[in-house]
Amino acid sequence: MRFGILGPLRVGGGEATVTAGRDRTVLAVLLLRPGRVVPVDDLVDAVWGERPPATARTQLQSCVSRLRQRFVRLGLPAGTIVTDPAGYTIRVEAGDLDAEVFASTVETARRNAAAGRLTEARQHYRAALALWRGPALAGIPARSVRQRARALDEQRLAVLEDCVDIELRLRMAADLIDELTEAVERNPLRERLRGQSMLALAAVGRHADALAVYREGRQMYAEELGIEPGAALQALHQRILAGDLALSGPESRATTPVRALPRTISDFTGRQQTVARLVREIEEGSRVQLIDGMAGSGKSALAVQVATAVAGRFPDAQLFVDLYGHSERSPLSTASAAATLLRQLGVPAERVPADLADRLAMWRSELAGRRAVVVLDNAAEAGQVAPLLPNGPDCLVLITSRRRLVGLDSGRPSSLPVLDADEAVELLARVAGAERVAAEPEAAAEVARRCGHLPLALRLAGARLAHRPRWRVADLAQRLAGASDPLAELVAGERSVARAFALSYEQVSPGAQRVFRLLGLHPGHRIDNRVPAALADLPLPEAQDALDELVDAHLVEEVDPGRYRLHDLIREYARTLGAGRETASERRAALGRLVDFHLQVTASIGRSLETGSEQSLFDLPAPVLPDLVAATAALGRPWLDENRSTLTALVRLTENEGFLRQSWLLARVGWVSNFYGGHLDDLIETHQIGLRAAERLGDEEAVATMLNYLASADYRRARFAEAIGRLEAVAGLYRRLGRSDKLRKVLGNLGTAYALDGRAGQASEMFESALALARRTGDPLTLANALNNVAFALISRGRYDEALRMCRYQAALARQVGDLRQLGNAIGHLGMVRHRRGEHRPARRLLHAGLGLKRRVGNRYGEGELLNELGMMEREEGRPEAAGALHWEALVAMTDAGDLVGQCASRNMLARAILDQGDVASALDLHRRVLGDATRLGARYEQARALDGMARCLPHTDGDQARRYAARALALFRQVESPDQRDTEKLLAELG
């Protein structure tokens, strides 16, 4: 192993160390996070604390440089420490770092233990423990280092305890006594170690010594912590006193008790017979209990009550996890549930395996020998919980679900009924007030009966009384009796959850009821106050009044001013009501208004964000609700960003409900938010749905539109071959349909894809063809868009004089029509041209103006493009630090936009700035990584720039390699017809 942190810091595989204090701290922090980027700020904080000097970053670079030199002297690669834009990373191969060897050896031990191979498990545990040479990173005082080192020391103790458990089960108690005595002396408050020491002493007949260890611990806990020993240690003490010791079985495991159960609810009522039966079955050996029942029947409360009642029989751990099977959140995956349970058992997050099989193996291993009760609450289906069931007879699992989990091979099912009459009245009294209910026993019994004795309905009724102190119980009973039969629904079959909310529903006005029923049609999680106005065809003030009434009745939750949410069970109730009380035509009309509202608002906002040629692709009829659409569209892009997930859900809904034309139109009008905001997954999903809808309609123009905008996602993700294939198909469709107006736009897109694929000649042909079509239209904005593409191609090929004329013409047209997006493109390109012609002062002014316009329209890719250009100017003018900052900002923008080639470009330019700052190793490493990424993407221009940059890093250390890199770069630059080839030719000449 080349690096050691399980003890004093060691480097090089032998006894060599790093002596300089700051260098030791930097190396320690890097080794504590191997393979991960450690931010510069974290390193500065570790070395200097809260008051770093102004030169901290420079001194940090010196530390890294000295470490690299030290590594070379010790036979390690200088590139072991890698510079990243965000910080530094240490590269550690398998077997190089003792902490990683320790972790992998422990995992092997745990897998063997879980499989019952105790001897092999012990061997691996002991091999792992033998790696330790003392406290982790001893002698390095930095606060952040000490925190992580203490965590490593804690892991060692936990592994020692796991190993001792195995050795006690292998009847090796006599060999453990000295080691455990010393370990307890060093860690006197660690109950698990103390219990293991007691077990070992008792196993060899030294019961008095074992009891003395307990007394010493009890005294220390009282003096140091003011508490008694835990339940497990007390139980072990009693067993030793009674001479009841079974060292050969899992009971010999002494663990620190884990208590993660929620508290039992204070007004838990009834269920005495059910609780007694479950406890009896558990005492008789039943180890998996399945508790199912209708929503609101108290399944979770019962499971916690039973788990608490039997906790004394399972003293080592009482665990609880909500699986979110039927809730607003998505169901918890089995992997996430296992991780949650492991963390409750005290397993550090960094020790939890990423692989599901390994995670489940660790879960079973951690439970092996523990007497634990586990509550798996709110399960979605059998497959979610089956992998979590532990082996062996020492663990109890209580599983709750709204459904019967018939897919589980094991487990005794219990379907939870409603409360009996007396229990129902008692629960009502606990919620509404005992004196108040006792004063009107007959009315209380009537309320309980009308609630169907369902706990959730009783709680709702009791809360209504509690918040209306002037009401008598009889008043509520009369309201229930006079309602339009809501309580009959509360007690009927599978839909009991919906009926549990009927009391609140019937207390609101008919108008609010209608709004509530229609809200069940909305597919999103968040609802703004305009949605009910669209659904119910109401003026906005009336819709707001209905929402306020529903909030008061707790049928709708107001999460932010003007923003609402329906709990998933109440949403299901609303859908059920709507299906029963609105006709199919009424429901379809409401859905149509909802879809039209979102379509019209999104289109209206989109028109202000897209160019004129793009606007023509979604001509729509007049809106159904023009006033509401106009008021909402005035909110602009923030509304679009807030409702993006709802728009995606609506595209799904329109496909399912047969609104096929609206389906592809919704996808199209939502494109601008998804594309420029970098939400490419949403863009792809919606346009794939839209494509299916267009194909079902037989609408070839719609098919072409969907393919065109799917290609934009391919473009952003550097899938240029896929983009070209789609766009060529679109061009063929438009040619056949005689749609020259739309063909022009697609030819421009195709040209861009060709250009980025390194096919400059074909790109120019496409751009020129698009420009010719644009000139025929006579539309200035259409022409401006075509000129933008031609200018881009001319700049890429170094034809700056021609590009300058095109950009000026484009800017004049964009000003004429007042289009900010094309104006920003034109001014940005003008700045790029002036810069490359050597005219830096006007270039800087133009680039900053273009940057401001791109930020106004939300074009993150365009921001990145101009930030990179400004960074190039800073570097050329001898300010590499300022250049690096601009390129880093550009990288963030390109990442937000989801543009992979743009990210490569930003990193290549950042590497050049780093090289000019004197950090050759970091620049070389960054260029190499860009070369790998650009090669995978097929981005030949960025491959060439990376190779050129690598050549510039090596002229003084490896001239032959530098020449090879430069030659490869030149060949690629010539392929893509880039003007950069001239600089590379000069570099080759200098290299000889």
N, C-alpha and C positions, 0 to 999 in steps of 0.2 A: 504494500500500500504506500502510495507516494505522499499522502497527506494524513495526518493524525490530529483529531480534535478531542478524542476520548481520553483526555489527560492533558498535559502540557502540549502546546502547539508544536507539531513536527512537520518537516518538509523534506521530500526527497527519498523517502523510504527507509531512512536510517535514523541517526540521532540528530541530524542537522536541524537547526532552528533558524528562525528569523529573529534577529536581536533588536532591531530598531523598534521602539515602542509604537509609533504610529503605523509603521508597516505591519507589525503584528496585529494591530487592531483591524486594519483594512482587510488583511488576509483572513482573519477570523470571521469577520462579518460575511465575506464572500463565501467562505467554506460552510457557513451555517445555512446558506441558500444556494447550493451548487446548481449550476445549470439555469439559474434564474437571474434576470436583470435586477441588480441592486441599485436603486436610484442614488444619484450623487448626493442628494440631501440626506439620505439615510447614512451614508458613509461619513459625511461631514459631521452629522450629529453624533455618530459613534466616536469619532476621533476628538472632537472639540466640545461636544455638549451644546449648551444653550448659547454660548458666546463664541462662535467661530470667528477667526480673523478675516479680514477683507480678502486675503489671498488664499482662502481655504481651498478653493477649486484648483488653483495652480499647485498648491502644496500636495493636494490629493493626486494630481497627475504625476508629481514627482514620486510619491509613494508607489504608485502603480509601476512607474518606470523602474524603480529600484527592485521591486519584486520580480519583474520580468528578467532583469539582469541576474538576480539571485537564482531564479529558476534555471537559466541557461548554464550557470556555473554548476548547478546540481544535476545537469543532464535532462532537465525538463524543457519542453517547448516554450519559447518566449510567448507564443500565442495562446498559452493556457488561460491568460486573462484577456478577455475580449472587451473592446470598447463598444458601447451601444449608444445611440442618441440619448437614451434616458439614464445611462449609468455604466456599470461594469458587470461582466459575468465571468465566473470561473468555470472553465470546461473540465469536467472530471469524468474520466472513463470508468467503466465498470471495474470495481475492485481497487480503485485509486484512493477512496476516502473511507476511513475506518467506520465513520458513522453510517454510511450507506451499506457497507458490508454487514454491520451490526443489524441494521433494520431488515435486510433481506434474509439474514440467518434466523432472526427471530420469527419472521413470517413463515419460514420453512418449519421451524419448531412448532408454531401454532397449528399449521396444517396437519402435521403429524399427530399432535395432541387431539385435534378434532376427529381424526380418523382412528383414534385409539392406539396409535403406535407410540406408547409412552417412552420406551427406551430410546428410540430415535429422536423423539422430541427433547428428551433430557440432553442428549449429546449436542444437539444444535443450540439449545439454550446455553449450555456451558461454553460452547465455542464462541457464542456471541458475547457472553460476559467476560471471557478471557481477553477480549480486545481492549478492555478498559485498563488504563495505566494510572488512574487517579481521577479527581473531579474534572469534568469537561472544561477545556481551555483554561486550566488553572494559571493564574498569574496575569490574566488580562482583565483589568478593572473596568473597562468601558461598560456603562450601564446596559446598553442594548445587548452587548455580548453576554453579560452575566445573566440577563433574563432568559436568553435562549439556551445558555449553558445549563442553567438550573432546570430547564425543561428536559434537556438531555439526561441530566442526573436523575430526574424523576422517572424517565423512561427506563433507565438502568434498574432502579429500585423495583419498578413494576415487573420488569422481566425477571429479576431475581425472585420476586414473590411467585410469579408463574412457574419458574423452574422448581422452586421449593415445593410448591403444590404437587408437581409431578413426582418429585423425589420422595415426598411423604407417601404418595400412593404406591410407590415402588418399594416401600418399607426401608427407606434409607435414613431413618430418623437419627440414628446414632452418629452418622457422618455429618449431620447438619448442625448439631448443637453448638459447636464453637462458632461457626460462621453466623448463625442466627443470633447468638448472644452478642457478638460484636456489632452486627447490623442493628439490633435493637438499641444498643448503647449509643450508636451514632444517630439513630432516628427514633427517639423514644416516644414520639407522638403517633407513630405509624401503627395503627391497630392491626392491620393485616400481618405485618411482620411479628408483632407481639403474639398474636394468636398462633402463628406458625411455630414460634419458639415454645409456646405452651404445649402444643400438640407433640412436638419432637421430644420434649422432656417427659411428657406423660407416656409416650409410646415406649420409652426405655425404662419405665417404672419410676421415674423421678417426679411423682405427683406433687410432693411438697414444694419442689423447686418450681414446678409449673404454676402452682397456686401463688408462690412468692412473686413470680413474674407478673401475674395478674394484679396482685396488691400494689406492687411498685407502679404499674401503669395507672391504676385507678387513682393513686395518690397524686401522680404527676398530672393527669387530666384535670383533677380537681384544682390543683394549685395553679397550673398554667392556663387552663381553659375554662375552669368553673363548671365543668360538665362531668357526667358519669360516662363510663365506657359505653360503646355502642351495643346495640341489641345482640349482634353476633358474638361479640367478645363476652358479654354477660352469659349468653347461652352456652358458650364453650366452657366458661368457668363452672357453670352448674353441671355440665356433663362430666367434667373432671372430678368435681366433688362427689358426684354419684357413681363414679367409676365406669361411666357409659362412654366408651371410646371405640370407634370402629375405623381404625386407620386405613384399612384396605379399601374403603369405598369413598365415593365422592364427598361424603359428609366431612371428611378430614380437611376439606378446604376451608381455610379461615379467611374471610374477605371483609373489607370495609363495607358496611351496609350502604346500599344506594337506595334513596327514597325519592322517586320522581313522580309519584301519583299526585293528581290534583287533590285538593281537600274535598272531603265529602260535603255536599250542599247542606246548609243548616236546616232547610225545611224539607229534607227528604222524608217522604210520608208513605206509609203502607209498604206493600211488598214483603211483609215479614215472612209469610209462608214461602215466597219465592226465594228470598235470601236464605232462609233456613234449609230449603231443599238443595240449593246450589252448594252451600257450605257442606252439607252432609255428603253429597256426591263427591265433592273434592276430597273430603276426609277418607272416603272409601276408595280413592285412587283415580278418579276422573281428572285428567290433566289438560283437556282442551274443552272449553265451554263456548258454544255458539249462541249468542243472544241476538235474536232478530225481532222485528216488530215495526209497527207503523211509525212514521215521523211524529215526534212529540210524545212518544210513550215512555220516555225516561230510560232508554237503554244504557246510555253513557253513565248516568247517575247510578243506576243499579250495578253496573260493572265496577265502578269505583267503590261503591259500598261493599260489595262482596270481596274485592281485592283487599280493602282495608280490614275487613273482618278476619281474613285468613292470613294477614301479613305475618303474624307470629310464626306460622308454619313455614314461611318462606322468607327468612330474616336477611338473606344476603342482598337481595335487590327487589325493589318494587318499581316497575317501569311502566311508562305510558306514552303512547304516540297516537296522534290524530292522523288518520290516513286520508282524510278529506274526500272520502268516496262520494259523498253527496253534499257538496258545499259550493260556495262561490269560486273557490280555488280548484285547480285541476287536481285529480287524485294524486296522492303522493306515490312516486314509483317505489318498487320494492327496494331498489338500491338506496334511495333517499331515506326510506324508513329504517333500513339496516344501519345507515350512517348515524341517524338520530339516536337509535337505541345504543349503539356503541359509544357515542359521546356521553349518553347518560351513565354508562358504565365506567366512564372516566378515561376512555381511550382518546388520546390527543388527536386532533384533526389530521395532523400530518402522518399519523400511523394508520389511518383508515384507508384500506386499499381502494384503488380506482376501479379495478375489475370486479364485477358483480359476484362472480364465483368465489373470488378470494375474500370479498367483503362478507359474504354469507358464511364462509368457512371460519373467519375470525369471530363472527357473531356466535356461532355454535361453540367455538373454542372458549370464548369468554364466559359463556354460560355453563360450560362443562364443570361440574362440581359445585356450582352455585345453586342454592335453593331460592328460586326467584319466581315472582309472579309478574306476568307481562300482559298489559291491556292494549290490544290492537283495536282502536276505536274507529268507527265509521268506515268500515271496509267497503270498497266498491264491488269487488267480486272475489271469488275463491283464489284466482291466480295471483292476486295482489298479496295475499297473506300466507299461502301454502309454503313458499320458500322460507318464511320467517319462523316456522314452527320448530322449536328446539328438539333435540334428541334426549332421550332418557326420562326417568320418572321424577326428577327433582324440580321441574319447572311447571308452573301452571300458566296457561294462556287463556285469557278471556277475550273473545272477539265479538264486537258488536257490528251490526249492519242493518240497513233498512231492508235488505233482501235476504232471503234464505240462502245460505252458502252451500248449496247442494253439491258443489264440485269438490268439497274437501273430503278426503278419505277418512279422516279422524275427526272426533269432536262430537259432543252431545248437544243437540239443539234444544233451545228453549225459546218459544215464541211468546213475547211479552204481551199479556192482555192489558186491558184498561184496569183502573183501580176499582175496588168494590165501593159501595155507596158510602160507608162510613169513612173509608180512607179518602174519598173524593172530597167530602165535606171538611175533613181535617186539613187537607191541603189548601182548600179555599180559605179556611180560617187562618192558616199560617201566612198567607199572602195578603189577605184583606184586613185581618185583625180578628183575634179570637173573640173579644167581647162583642164586636159588631155581629159576627156570625151566630154566636150563642144566643143573642137576643132575638133572632129570627130563624129558628131551626127549620121550620117548614119551607120558608123561602130559600134558605141555603141549600136544602136538599133538592129543591126544584131547579135551582141554578146548576147544581152538580149534575143532575139528570139531563138537563138541556145541553150541557157540555159533553155529554156522552162519557163522563168520568175519565176523559182523556187529560193527562197531566198538563200538556201545553195549553189546551183550551181553558182549563181551570186557572192556570196562571194568568192568561190574558184577561179572563173575567175578574179574577181577584185584583189584578192591577187596575182595571177600570174602576172598581169600587174604591180602591185605595187612593186614587187620584181625584175622586169625586166624593169628598167626605159628606156632602149634603144628601147624597143618594141613600135610600134604604136598600137593603138586599132585595126586598120585594120589588123595588123599582126596576132593578136589573132583571129579575125574574119575569116581570111583565113585558119588558122590552124583548126578551128572548122569545117569550110565548107569542108575541104579536108580530114577530118577523116572518118573512116569507120562507118559512121552513129551513133555515140554515142549519139547525141542530140535527135534523135528520141526516144531512150530509156529513156531519161530524162523526157519525157512528157507522158509516157504511163502507165496508171493504177496503180496497186498495187505495182509495182516494181520501183516506182519513187526514192526510196532511193538509190538503186543500180545505177540507171542512174545519180543521182546527183554526183557520184564519177567518172563518165566516162571520164570527161575532164582530170583529173589527170592520170587516167589509160592509156589513149591514148598517153600521153606525154612520156611514158617510152618505152624502147626498147622491141622488141618482146620476147627476152629471159627473161627480167624482168616480162613481162606480164604473160608468162607461169608459172614462179615461183609464181607470185601473185595468179593466179588461183588455183594452186595446194596447196598453203598455206591454202586455205579454207577447205581442207580435214583434217587438223591437229586439234585434239580435245582439245588441252590444251590452257591455257591462255598465257603462256610464251613459246617462241620459241627460241632455240639457233641457231647459224649460220650453224649447221650441218644438221638441219632438211630439208631446201630446197635442199641441196645437195642430201639427200636421196630421197626426193619426186621426184625431177626432174632428178635424175641420172646424176648429174653434179660433176665435180671436185670441191673441196672446194673453191679454189680461184674464180672460175666463179660464184658459188652460192653467195659468199660474195659480188662480184661486183653487182649482181642483187639486193641483199638486200640494198646495199648502194644507188642504184638508186631509189628503192621504198621508202626509208627513205626520200630522197630529194623531192620526189613527195608527201610526207605526206600520202602515202597509208599504210605505216608501221611505227610504233614508236619504236625507240631504247631506251629502258628503262635503260639499263646498257650496258657497252661494250660487244658486242657479244650476247646480249639478247634482244629479240624483242617482240612486242605485236601488235596484230591487234585489232582496235576498233571493237565492236560487229557489228556495221552496215557495216563496210568495210569487215568484215569476211563474212557477209551474201552476200554482193556484190560479193566477190571472189567465194563463193560457186555457186552463180547463174551463173557467167561467166563460171566456170569450167563445170557445168552441160550442158551448151549450146555449149561449144567449144571443150571439150575433149570427146572422145567416152567412152562408158561404160567400154570397155576393157582397155583403157588408164588410166581411173580413178582407176580401180581395180588394175592395175599394179603399179600405184603410191602408193596406199594404201598398197599393198603388200610389196613394198620397205620400206615404213615408218614403218610398223609393224616388218618386218624382222630386220631392223636396230636397233630398240629399243630392240627387243628380243635378238639379238646377243650381243649387248653391255651389256645389263643387265646380261645375262648369263656369259659373259666373266668376268665381275666384280664380279658376284656372286661366280664364281669358286674360286676366290682368298679369299673369305670371309667364305666359307662353307668348311666342311670337305669332304674328298674324297668320303665317302659313300653317302653323299648328292649330290655331283656333278654328280654321275652316274644317277641320276633321271632325268636329262634333257639333254640327248645326242641330239645334233642338227646337221642338215646338214651344209655344208659350207655356210658362209654368202654370200648374194647376192652382197654386197659392202664391200669386205674384208679390203681394205685400210682405208675406212672411219670408219669402225667398230674398227679397231686396233687403229687408232688415237684417237677415242673417249674413248675407254675402258681404255686407258692409264691415263685418268683423274681420274679413280678410284672411290672410295666411294662418294666424293663430287658430282660427276655427278649423281650418283644414288639418293642421297638425294635431289638434286635440281629438278630432273625429276620424283619424286615419284608420284605427282598428275597427271602428264601426263601419266604415266604407268597405273594408275588406269583408267583414261579416255580411254586409248587405249584398255584395256580389255573390257570395255563397247562397244566400237566401233567395235571390232572384232566380238563380239556376234551379234550386229545389222547387220553387213555386211556379216555374214556367214563365217568368218575365224575361224571355230570352233577349229581346232587343235591349231592354234596360240593363241586362247583365253585362253585355259587352260595352255598352255606353258608360256604365259606372266604372268599369275597369279603365276605360280610356280617359275619362275626365279626372280620375284619381292619379293618373300617371305622373303629372308634374310634381306632386307632393312626394310620391315614392321615389322618383328618379333623382330629383335634385336634393332630396333629403337623405339619399343613400339607403332607402328601405327596399332593397332589391328583392328580398324574399316575398314581401307583400306584392310588389310589382309582378313578379313571375306568377304567383298564385292567382291573382285576379285576372291577368291576361290569359293564362291557360284556361281558366273557367270561361272567360269571354270568348276565347277561340272555339271552345266546344259549343257555346251558344250560337256563335255566328255560323258554324258548320251545320248545326241543326236547322237553322233558319234558311240555309242555302244562300246566304248573303255574301257574295265574293268580296265586295268592298269591305265589309266588316271583318272578314277573314284576313284580308290584306292589312287592315289597320292593326289587328291583334298581333300578327306576325311582325309587323314593323316595330311595334313597341316592345315586343318580347326581345327583338334584336338589340334594343337599347340596353337591356340588362346583360345580354351576352357581351356587348361592347364594354360596359363598366367592369365586367369580370374577366376581361381579356380573352373571351372565347370568340376570337375573331373569325375562325372558320365557320362556327355555328351562326354568327351574326351575318356573315356574307351569304351563307346558304339561305337563310330566311329572307334576306333583303333581295336576293336575286329572284326568289320565288314571288315576292311582292311586286317587284318590277315587272315580271312576266304577266302577273294578273292585271296590273294597271295598263300595260300596253294592250292586252287583249280587250280590256274594257274601254279603251280609248280615253283614259283619265290622265291626260298630260299634266294637269295641275297637281295631282297627287304623285305622279311619276317623278316630277321634279324634286320633290322633297325626299323621296326614297333614293334617288340617284345621289343626292347630297349625302345621305346617311351611308350609302354604299361606298361612296368615295372616302368618307372618314374611316370606315372599317378597313378598306384597302390600305389607306395610308398607315394606320396603326399596325397593320399586318406586314408592313415593309414593302408594299407593292405600289411605289410612288407613281409609276407611269399609269397604271390602271386608275389610281386615285385621281390623277389630274384629268383623265378622260371623263370620269364620272362628274367631276366638279364642273368641267367646261360644258358638258351636256346639260347639267342642271341649270347652269347660268343661261344657256341659250333658251331653255324653256321659260325661265323666269323673265327674260327680257320680253318674251311674247305676251306675257300677262299684262304688262304695264303697271303692275302693282308695286309701289315703292318698297313696301315692307318685304314682299316676296323676293324682290331683287336684292334687298339688303341681306337677307338670309343666305341667298346663293353666293353673294359676294364674300360673305364671311367664310364660307367653305373654301372658296378659291384662294382667298388671302392666306388661310391656314396652310394650304398646300404650297403656296409660293414661299412663305416663310420657312417651311420645313425644308425646302430645296434650295434656300439661300438666294432666291430671286427677289431681293429686297426693294429695288426700285419699282418693279411691277406691283409688289405687295403694297407699297406705300400708296400708289394711285388707287388700288382697289379699296384699301382701308378708308381713305379720305372720301371716296364716293359712298361707301357704306355708311360712314358717319353722317354725311349730309342727308342721306335718305332716312336714317334712323331719327335724326333731329326733326326732319320734316313731318314724320308721323308720330313723334313723341314716344317711341318704343325704347324703354330703358334697357331691356335685355340686349337688343342689337346695338344700342349705343355703347353699352359697356363692352361688348365684344369688339366693336370697331376701335374704340379708344385704347383698349388693352392691346390689341394687335398693333396699333400705331406706336404705342410705347415700346413694344418688342422690336418692331422694325427700326425705330430711331436708336434704340440701344445697340442693335447689331450693326448699325451704320456708324457707331462711335459717337453719336450725339447724346451724351449722357444727361445733360441738364434737361432738355425737353422730354427725354425718355422718362426720367424719374417723375416729372410732373404728370405726364400722361398715364403712367402706370399706377400712380396713386389715385388719379381720378377714376380710372377703370376699376380699380380695386373697390373703391367706394360704391360704384354702381353695381358691381357684382354682389357686394354684401347687401345692398338694398333689395335685390331681387332674390336673394337666397341661393345663389349659384356657388356652392361650396367648391366644386371642381374649378370653376373660373377663378375663385379666390386663390386656390393653391397654385394655379398656373402663373398668376401675376406675382404672388409672393416669391415663387422660385425665380422669376425673372429679376425681381428686385434684389434677391439674394445673390444672384450672379454678378450684378453690378457692384454690390458691396465687396465681394471677393476680388473682383478685378481692380477695385480702387484701394485695395490693401487693408480691408477691414473684415478679416475672416470670422471674427467672433460674431459681429453683427450679421454676416452672411449666414452663419450656422443657425442663429436664432430664427431668421426668416425661413430657412429651409425646414427647420423643425415645425414651425407654424404651418407651413405648406403641407407637410406630411400629415399633420392632424386634419387639415381640411380635406385632403385626398382620401384619408381613411374614412372620414365622415361621409364623403360622397360614395364610398365603396369602389373607387376606381383603382384597380390593382396596378396598372401601368403607371398611372400618376404617382402612386406610392413608390414605385421603383425609381422614377425620375427624381422625386424629392430626396430619396436616400442616396442616389448617386451624387447629386449636387451637395448634399450635406457632407458626404465623404470628402469631396474636394475641399470644402471649407475646413474640415478637420485636418486634412493634410497640410493646408496652408497655415494652420495653427501649430504645426510641428509634430503632431501625433501620427507618425507614419503607420505604426502597427494598427491603430484603431481604424484609420482610413482604409488600409488594405483589407482588413477584416470585413468592414462594411461593404466595400465594393465586391468582395467575394460572395457575400451573402446575396447582394443584389443580382449578381451574375447568375447564381443558382435560381433565384425566383424568376428572373426575366427569361431564362432558358426554358423553364417549365411553362411559362406563359406564351412562349414563342415571340417575345417582344424583341426583335433584332436590334432596333435602335438603342434600347436600354442595355442590351447585352454589349453592344459596341462601346457605349459610354463607360460601362463597368470595366471592360477590358482596358480601355484607354486609361482610366483612373488607376487600375492596378499597375500598369506599366509606369505611370508617373510616381508610384510609391517605391519602385525598385531600382532606379538607375544606378544608385551608388552601392547597392548591396548584391544585386544579381542582375547584371546588365543583359546577360543572354536571355533570362526569363522575361525581362522587361521588353526586349525586342520581339520575343514571340507573342507576348500579349498585345503589343502595339500593332504587329502585323495582322493578328486576328481581328483587332478592332477596325483597322483600315479596310479589310475585306468586307466586313459587315457594313461599315459606313458607305462604301461604294455600292453595295447591294441596294441600300435604301435611298441612295442618291442624296445623302446628307452633306451639307456644307462643312460639318465637323471634320470631314476627312482631311481638310487642309491642315488643321492643327495637328492631327495625328501624323500626317506626312512630315511635318516639321519635327515632331517628337522622334520619329524613326530616324530622321537625318541626324539629330543630335545624339541619338544612341549609337550611331555608327553602323 
